Amino acid sequence: MNKKSLFSALLFLGLISCCIDNSTSYNIKGQDYCFCNQGYYGNTQAGQTCQQCPQGTTSNPAEQHNNYSIGFCSNCLQNYYKKSLAVQDDTRRFLQTDSAAVCIQCPNGSGNASGPIPAGDETQCNTCQPNYYMTAAVSKIQAAQCSPCPSGSGNKGVNSAGDLSLCNQCQDNFYMTATATSGKGASSAQCSPCPPNSYSTAPTSVGFCTCFDSNAIPLSSTQATCACLSGFAGNVATAKGQSGCQKCGLNQFVSGNTCVTCADGSTVNKDFTGCTCNDSSDGTMPWSSKTNSCQCKENYYGTPDKATQGQQGSCKQCPTGTSSKVGTKTSDQCTSASQKPPSDNTNPASQSFSEIINISLLISLVLTVFF
């Protein structure tokens, strides 16, 4: 299809699609009509756009084929009560005299399962919203009395009066350390916030949060923070569905948040926190994270960095009367203990005395020449 044909097709589709934003098309007796969606109003047949209903109000579903004017915003949303009814023009001319219902939010955490139909007052608020508990039921003069659940505890909403035990679960991103108790000395569920980089979805039993990172150590009574699993390095993920912990390679240990390969002649430990020299016999220096090497001790020589696992005797003691530094590899590097290092004439006292003698001789020579 060329560009001209494509443009023509798009233009044709635009012409047959009559519906504007927030409206839906319906075919009535072979003719397409657009009606404003629920929560909106407007006479699209008269070229009007669909406007959102005032706060707390809503209109009928679009399939009822009305919502022509603001007067069709006649219903209240959940957790609102209806103070006065909507006004609709009976002549269907939808004049400016139309008005929406007046809906007011239920007070202090109270609510209802669905918006009321008749006009009334706050006594239409006969339940408590999620994470509130009811201290007194709705009466003829006031809404249900609701109080917020304490310290991260909550519920899915209640419709009868009770005590703190109605707060029997934890809110999102809190975990439960103790269940709610009812009766004398009633208490809510005991909830604590999830540690960084973890989450929880409204737990209903004692447990722990879950780290975002699937390669992190599971949280428990002994593991209070999200950290990479043994043998994994990196930084734990800071968002759900990600992973910042990467598995280390063959014969690597974890140092900080990176993977480091064990030195020649050593094998990674089971907990991946370090390595062990393959030859652990006398004369071999224990493996250290500071050096990450396998070498002989002082006064020994050899190549433990070439030892296989379980091998012994890689380091041999220097011949009698000789010594060596750490890491010496061959016997000829063992130095005789009786051998004195050559004098470098660097002793300050002897050097000063020698300089005085030289200066005296020079002065005597000058005096002899001139006198």
C-alpha positions as CSV (number, residue, x, y, z in Angstrom):
1,M,0.0,0.0,0.0
2,N,1.4,3.4,-1.0
3,K,1.4,6.5,1.2
4,K,-1.6,8.0,-0.6
5,S,-3.7,4.8,-0.2
6,L,-2.7,4.6,3.5
7,F,-3.7,8.2,4.1
8,S,-7.1,7.6,2.4
9,A,-7.7,4.5,4.5
10,L,-6.9,6.3,7.7
11,L,-9.2,9.2,6.7
12,F,-12.0,6.8,6.0
13,L,-11.6,5.1,9.3
14,G,-11.6,8.5,11.0
15,L,-14.9,9.4,9.3
16,I,-16.7,6.2,10.3
17,S,-15.4,6.3,13.9
18,C,-17.7,8.9,15.5
19,C,-16.8,8.4,19.1
20,I,-14.7,11.0,21.0
21,D,-12.7,10.5,24.2
22,N,-14.5,9.0,27.2
23,S,-17.4,7.6,25.0
24,T,-18.4,4.3,23.5
25,S,-20.1,3.5,20.2
26,Y,-23.4,1.5,20.1
27,N,-25.4,0.4,17.1
28,I,-29.1,1.0,17.5
29,K,-31.4,-0.2,14.6
30,G,-28.5,-0.1,12.2
31,Q,-27.3,3.4,13.2
32,D,-24.1,4.0,15.2
33,Y,-24.4,6.4,18.2
34,C,-21.8,7.5,20.8
35,F,-22.7,7.7,24.5
36,C,-20.5,9.0,27.3
37,N,-18.9,6.4,29.6
38,Q,-19.9,5.9,33.2
39,G,-18.6,8.8,35.3
40,Y,-19.0,11.2,32.4
41,Y,-21.8,13.2,30.8
42,G,-22.5,15.1,27.6
43,N,-24.8,15.1,24.5
44,T,-22.4,13.8,21.8
45,Q,-25.2,13.9,19.2
46,A,-25.2,17.6,19.7
47,G,-21.4,17.8,19.3
48,Q,-20.6,18.0,23.0
49,T,-17.6,16.5,24.6
50,C,-17.9,14.1,27.5
51,Q,-17.1,15.9,30.8
52,Q,-16.3,14.2,34.1
53,C,-19.0,14.1,36.8
54,P,-18.4,16.3,39.9
55,Q,-16.4,14.8,42.8
56,G,-18.1,12.0,44.6
57,T,-20.7,11.5,41.8
58,T,-21.0,9.2,38.9
59,S,-23.3,8.5,35.9
60,N,-24.9,5.4,34.5
61,P,-23.0,2.8,32.4
62,A,-22.7,3.8,28.7
63,E,-24.9,0.9,27.6
64,Q,-27.9,2.6,29.2
65,H,-27.6,5.1,26.3
66,N,-28.1,8.3,28.3
67,N,-25.7,10.4,30.3
68,Y,-26.7,13.4,28.1
69,S,-26.3,16.1,30.8
70,I,-24.8,16.8,34.2
71,G,-28.2,15.7,35.6
72,F,-27.3,12.1,34.8
73,C,-24.5,12.3,37.4
74,S,-27.1,11.1,39.9
75,N,-25.3,8.4,41.8
76,C,-22.7,8.6,44.6
77,L,-19.5,6.7,44.6
78,Q,-18.6,4.2,47.3
79,N,-17.9,5.8,50.7
80,Y,-19.9,8.9,49.9
81,Y,-23.4,9.8,51.2
82,K,-26.1,11.6,49.1
83,K,-27.1,14.9,50.5
84,S,-29.4,15.9,47.6
85,L,-30.7,14.4,44.4
86,A,-29.7,15.3,40.9
87,V,-32.0,17.4,38.7
88,Q,-32.8,16.4,35.1
89,D,-34.8,18.5,32.6
90,D,-38.1,16.5,32.0
91,T,-38.4,18.1,28.5
92,R,-35.1,16.3,27.5
93,R,-33.7,19.6,26.3
94,F,-31.0,19.3,29.0
95,L,-31.0,22.9,29.9
96,Q,-28.6,24.6,32.3
97,T,-31.1,24.0,35.1
98,D,-29.8,20.4,35.3
99,S,-27.6,19.7,38.2
100,A,-25.7,16.7,39.6
101,A,-26.4,15.0,42.9
102,V,-24.6,16.4,45.9
103,C,-22.4,13.6,47.4
104,I,-20.2,14.1,50.4
105,Q,-17.4,11.8,51.6
106,C,-18.2,9.7,54.7
107,P,-16.5,11.1,57.8
108,N,-13.6,9.7,59.8
109,G,-12.9,6.5,57.9
110,S,-16.6,5.4,57.8
111,G,-18.1,4.3,54.5
112,N,-20.5,2.1,52.6
113,A,-20.4,-0.8,50.2
114,S,-21.9,1.3,47.4
115,G,-23.1,4.8,46.8
116,P,-26.7,5.4,48.2
117,I,-29.7,5.9,45.9
118,P,-32.0,8.1,48.0
119,A,-31.0,11.4,49.5
120,G,-30.0,11.3,53.2
121,D,-27.3,12.2,55.6
122,E,-24.1,10.6,57.0
123,T,-26.1,7.7,58.5
124,Q,-25.7,6.2,55.0
125,C,-22.1,5.6,56.1
126,N,-22.7,2.3,57.9
127,T,-19.3,0.5,57.5
128,C,-15.7,1.2,58.2
129,Q,-13.2,1.5,55.4
130,P,-10.2,-0.8,55.1
131,N,-7.6,-0.4,57.9
132,Y,-10.2,1.1,60.3
133,Y,-12.0,-0.7,63.1
134,M,-15.6,0.1,64.3
135,T,-16.0,1.3,67.9
136,A,-19.8,2.1,67.5
137,A,-22.3,1.0,64.9
138,V,-24.2,3.5,62.8
139,S,-27.2,5.2,64.6
140,K,-30.1,7.3,63.6
141,I,-28.1,10.5,64.1
142,Q,-24.5,9.7,63.1
143,A,-22.3,7.5,60.9
144,A,-20.5,4.5,62.1
145,Q,-17.7,5.4,64.5
146,C,-14.4,4.3,63.0
147,S,-10.8,4.6,64.3
148,P,-7.6,3.9,62.3
149,C,-5.8,0.6,63.1
150,P,-2.5,1.1,64.9
151,S,1.1,0.7,63.9
152,G,0.8,-0.9,60.4
153,S,-2.1,-3.2,61.3
154,G,-5.3,-3.3,59.3
155,N,-8.2,-5.1,57.7
156,K,-10.3,-5.2,54.6
157,G,-13.0,-3.2,56.1
158,V,-15.6,-4.1,58.8
159,N,-19.4,-3.6,59.1
160,S,-19.9,-4.3,62.8
161,A,-18.5,-2.9,66.1
162,G,-15.7,-4.5,68.0
163,D,-12.3,-4.0,69.5
164,L,-8.7,-3.7,68.3
165,S,-8.8,-7.4,67.3
166,L,-10.7,-6.3,64.2
167,C,-7.3,-5.1,63.0
168,N,-6.3,-8.7,62.4
169,Q,-3.8,-8.4,59.5
170,C,-0.9,-6.1,58.4
171,Q,-1.0,-3.5,55.8
172,D,1.1,-3.7,52.6
173,N,4.8,-3.7,53.2
174,F,4.5,-4.6,56.8
175,Y,5.0,-8.1,58.3
176,M,3.3,-9.7,61.2
177,T,5.2,-10.6,64.4
178,A,2.1,-11.5,66.5
179,T,-1.5,-12.2,65.8
180,A,-4.4,-10.1,67.1
181,T,-6.1,-11.0,70.4
182,S,-9.7,-10.3,71.4
183,G,-11.5,-10.0,74.8
184,K,-10.0,-8.3,77.8
185,G,-6.8,-6.5,76.9
186,A,-7.6,-6.9,73.2
187,S,-4.8,-6.0,70.8
188,S,-4.3,-5.6,67.1
189,A,-2.0,-7.7,65.0
190,Q,1.6,-6.6,65.7
191,C,3.2,-5.4,62.5
192,S,6.7,-4.1,61.6
193,P,7.7,-2.3,58.4
194,C,9.6,-4.4,55.8
195,P,13.3,-3.7,55.6
196,P,14.7,-1.8,52.6
197,N,14.4,-3.6,49.2
198,S,11.6,-5.9,50.3
199,Y,7.8,-6.1,50.3
200,S,4.8,-7.8,51.7
201,T,1.2,-8.0,50.6
202,A,-1.2,-7.6,53.5
203,P,-0.1,-10.7,55.5
204,T,-2.6,-12.4,57.6
205,S,-0.3,-14.6,59.6
206,V,3.1,-14.4,61.4
207,G,5.9,-14.3,58.8
208,F,8.5,-12.1,57.1
209,C,8.8,-9.9,54.1
210,T,10.2,-11.0,50.7
211,C,13.2,-9.4,49.2
212,F,12.8,-7.9,45.7
213,D,15.8,-9.8,44.6
214,S,15.1,-13.5,43.9
215,N,18.8,-14.2,44.5
216,A,18.8,-12.7,48.0
217,I,18.9,-14.6,51.3
218,P,15.3,-15.2,52.6
219,L,14.4,-12.9,55.5
220,S,14.0,-14.6,58.8
221,S,14.4,-14.0,62.6
222,T,18.2,-14.2,62.0
223,Q,18.3,-12.4,58.6
224,A,16.9,-8.9,59.0
225,T,18.3,-7.3,55.8
226,C,18.3,-8.2,52.1
227,A,21.7,-9.6,51.0
228,C,22.9,-11.7,48.2
229,L,22.9,-15.5,48.6
230,S,26.1,-17.3,49.4
231,G,28.2,-17.5,46.2
232,F,26.4,-14.5,44.7
233,A,27.9,-10.9,44.5
234,G,26.5,-7.5,43.6
235,N,23.9,-5.2,45.0
236,V,20.4,-6.5,45.8
237,A,17.6,-5.2,43.6
238,T,15.8,-2.1,44.7
239,A,12.6,-2.9,42.8
240,K,10.4,-6.0,42.4
241,G,11.1,-8.3,39.5
242,Q,14.8,-7.4,39.2
243,S,18.0,-9.0,40.4
244,G,21.3,-7.4,41.2
245,C,22.9,-10.5,42.7
246,Q,24.9,-12.5,40.2
247,K,26.4,-16.0,40.7
248,C,30.1,-16.1,41.0
249,G,32.1,-18.3,38.6
250,L,34.1,-21.5,39.1
251,N,36.5,-21.3,42.1
252,Q,35.6,-17.7,42.9
253,F,34.8,-16.2,46.3
254,V,32.8,-13.1,47.3
255,S,34.8,-10.0,48.3
256,G,32.6,-7.0,49.2
257,N,30.1,-7.0,46.3
258,T,32.4,-8.5,43.7
259,C,33.6,-12.0,42.7
260,V,37.3,-12.7,43.0
261,T,39.1,-15.8,41.6
262,C,41.0,-17.9,44.2
263,A,44.8,-17.8,43.8
264,D,46.7,-20.6,42.1
265,G,47.1,-23.6,44.4
266,S,43.9,-22.8,46.4
267,T,40.2,-23.8,46.4
268,V,37.2,-21.8,47.2
269,N,35.5,-22.5,50.6
270,K,32.0,-23.9,50.8
271,D,30.6,-20.6,52.1
272,F,32.3,-18.7,49.3
273,T,33.8,-16.2,51.7
274,G,37.4,-17.1,51.0
275,C,39.8,-19.9,49.8
276,T,42.0,-22.5,51.3
277,C,45.5,-23.5,50.0
278,N,45.5,-27.0,48.6
279,D,48.7,-27.8,50.6
280,S,48.1,-27.0,54.3
281,S,51.2,-28.9,55.6
282,D,53.9,-27.3,57.7
283,G,55.8,-24.6,55.9
284,T,52.8,-23.2,53.9
285,M,51.4,-19.9,54.9
286,P,47.6,-20.0,55.6
287,W,45.5,-18.3,52.8
288,S,44.7,-14.7,53.5
289,S,42.2,-12.4,51.8
290,K,44.7,-9.6,52.0
291,T,47.2,-11.4,49.8
292,N,45.0,-14.1,48.1
293,S,48.1,-16.2,47.5
294,C,49.7,-19.6,48.5
295,Q,53.3,-19.3,49.5
296,C,55.9,-20.7,51.9
297,K,56.6,-19.4,55.3
298,E,59.9,-17.8,56.4
299,N,62.9,-20.2,56.3
300,Y,61.0,-22.5,53.8
301,Y,61.1,-22.7,50.0
302,G,58.8,-24.3,47.5
303,T,55.8,-23.8,45.1
304,P,52.6,-24.3,47.0
305,D,50.9,-22.3,44.3
306,K,51.2,-25.3,42.0
307,A,49.9,-27.8,44.6
308,T,46.7,-29.8,43.9
309,Q,44.1,-30.4,46.5
310,G,45.3,-32.6,49.3
311,Q,48.9,-32.4,48.3
312,Q,51.5,-32.2,51.1
313,G,55.1,-31.1,51.5
314,S,55.2,-28.4,48.8
315,C,57.3,-26.2,51.1
316,K,60.7,-27.6,52.4
317,Q,62.8,-26.2,55.1
318,C,65.9,-24.2,54.1
319,P,69.2,-26.1,54.7
320,T,70.7,-25.8,58.2
321,G,72.3,-22.5,58.9
322,T,70.3,-20.7,56.2
323,S,67.2,-18.7,56.2
324,S,64.7,-17.2,53.7
325,K,61.9,-14.7,53.3
326,V,58.2,-15.4,52.9
327,G,57.5,-16.6,49.4
328,T,60.9,-18.1,48.6
329,K,60.6,-20.7,45.8
330,T,64.1,-22.3,45.5
331,S,66.7,-23.5,47.9
332,D,69.4,-21.3,46.3
333,Q,67.5,-18.3,47.7
334,C,68.1,-19.5,51.2
335,T,70.8,-17.2,52.6
336,S,73.5,-18.3,55.0
337,A,72.9,-16.9,58.5
338,S,76.7,-16.3,59.1
339,Q,77.1,-14.3,55.9
340,K,77.5,-10.6,56.7
341,P,76.3,-8.0,54.4
342,P,79.0,-6.0,52.7
343,S,79.9,-2.7,54.4
344,D,78.4,0.3,52.7
345,N,80.3,2.8,54.8
346,T,77.1,4.5,55.6
347,N,77.8,4.7,59.4
348,P,77.3,8.4,60.1
349,A,80.1,8.6,62.8
350,S,82.8,6.8,60.7
351,Q,81.8,8.9,57.6
352,S,82.2,12.2,59.5
353,F,85.6,11.1,60.9
354,S,86.8,10.2,57.5
355,E,85.7,13.5,56.1
356,I,87.7,15.4,58.9
357,I,90.9,13.5,58.1
358,N,90.5,14.3,54.3
359,I,90.0,18.0,55.1
360,S,93.1,18.1,57.4
361,L,95.3,16.5,54.8
362,L,94.1,19.0,52.2
363,I,94.9,22.0,54.5
364,S,98.4,20.6,55.2
365,L,99.1,20.2,51.5
366,V,98.0,23.9,50.8
367,L,100.2,25.2,53.6
368,T,103.2,23.2,52.3
369,V,102.9,24.7,48.8
370,F,102.6,28.3,49.9
371,F,105.0,28.4,52.8
